[in-house]
Structure formats: structure tokens, C-alpha cells
Amino acid sequence: MMGKRLKQLKQTIPYFMFLVLLFYLSPMLISDTGSAMFFLLGVFPIMCFGCSFIYGVNLSSFWYILSIPILFIPSGLIFYQWPFEVGVFYALGYTLIAIIGEILGIGISIYSKRNK
């Protein structure tokens, strides 16, 4: 049982690392309000959806979905100096987008396995 969980954790680490790089390195590319909005309303949602979709096709775990707000909220506090409530608002939006991506990925995974 523990070996299975450890294996799943090892498989999930690249997805966690991608989110860490997305949320903590991309703010270095933000130079003004326009680029901040581009990342916050464009890049982050698309990347959360894409990463979650791929994760859903290959694996699925409730813990992955929880990692999005856990990783994003501190970056909002550090880089954007938002109040906690604003970070939670964005984090919930990204989490909802990630849930949709993972559900679609799981659906495609199940569909492709069924048709083999």
C-alpha cells in the first residue's frame, strides 16, 4: 500500500514542480499592470488547465488539485502583495479551472482505455 502511494507521489512531483515554476518564476517577467493581467488572467489559467488535463489523462489525485491554492496563495502574498482574500479569489478560480481540466483528462483517459 505504501509503495503504491510513494510511486504515485514520485509521478506527481513533475506536475508540482511545473506549478512551482509557473507561480514563482513567471512573476519575474511581469513589468507592469498589463503584463500582470496577461499572466493572471491568461497564462496562469491556461497553464493550470493544461497541466491538470495532462495530469488527469496520466494520473488522478485529489491532492494535486489541493496543491494549486497551496502553491499559489503564498506567491500572491509574496510577489503581488495582495491581501489574503484576493489571493484566495484567484486561487479558487485557478483551482476550478484545474478541476475542469483534470475531469476532462480523466474522461479522455477512461474513453481511450475503453476503446482499446
CORRA-V566716 format. One record per run of one state. SS is the DSSP state (H for helix, E for strand, - for the rest). FROM is the first residue (numbers start at 0). TO is the last residue. If there is no record, write none. Layout:
SS_FROM_TO, SS_FROM_TO
This chain:
-_0_0, H_1_28, -_29_31, H_32_57, -_58_60, H_61_78, -_79_82, H_83_113, -_114_115
